[in-house]
Amino acid sequence: MATAAADKAARTEPGEAAPPAASAAHTAEQQAAFDAAVAADERIEPRDWMPDAYRASLVRQIAQHAHSEIIGMQPEANWITRAPSLRRKAILMAKVQDEAGHGLYLYSAAETLGTGRDELLDKLHSGRQKYSSIFNYPTLTWADVGAIGWLVDGAAITNQVPLCRCSYGPYARAMVRVCKEESFHQRQGYESLLALSRGTQAQHEMAQDAVNRWWWPSLMMFGPPDDESSHSEQSMTWKIKRHSNDELRQRFVDICVPQAESLGLTLPDPDLVWNEARGHYDFGPIDWTEFWDVLKGNGPCNEQRITQRRRAHEEGAWVRDAAAAYAAKHAPGSTTRPDTAAQHGEATA
């Protein structure tokens, strides 16, 4: 993004330190070019100059998103062996595999910012980086799988579709495919709840119980209220995010109310009512004490989730080592690369 004038101003003789004034002028021009690109809705790419704070904010958000995808595999994977039919099992397996793929896309996007995947995973395992609080709740019945698909993945879509227009190119492009697959997940959850709701009385009650337990944590997924969010305003200025936490939460509520009516289920909020003046549904207060408590590691399944993640990472070390050794062995110019003719059993000189 730097202009020719900025390059010239910053140019020095070999071995000579750049004059402070020239360096400051160069940085100012780079900042101006960055600001202009963001304002014009242009994409910032990995080789473009970007402020350190912008890079750090992206790493934080993308890492948290990636961690959420791979931790989020656990609550539903718990039900793969107990799915009520082969069809339901196949659908759930496909969904869990999708979540693993989403994590890979997002870790790859974070790597374009100069942050290694091993570093990100180490921060997750040590508790220095967070994942969505929603995945620290247990899946008690089969209906929870449907509630997660409808509510949790529905909330994810509401939050993530605007990220397809994120100012950072690799993140925005990754989100296009992620959102298409999340749409499938949401429909899967809705269809599963619909079948339960229209089934026996016991199945209907099981579906209603699951919705009762997942509704409020789903509203918390959008993050704290705007006046308590430490990152939201700056992220919107940089166009990493396009809407505030409260705007997205309201949009989600407005979408879910008519869907719940179609399902024949009741959302567990006595204050939920249409506000004609606002053109939106009013809803009751969220228990933010619970949100912060879960985020700090005191939720029902925090320790279980991270312990299982660490164990899976440790048990998979041999696979990563083998893949790395294979890649090194077959790299161009490798002295350990096997002779092609010998591999095929042909005679060699």
Summary of the structure (lengths in Angstrom):
residues: 349
radius of gyration: 24.4
end to end distance: 55.4
largest distance: 87.6
contacts: 1003
relative contact order: 0.09
helix: 68%
strand: 2%
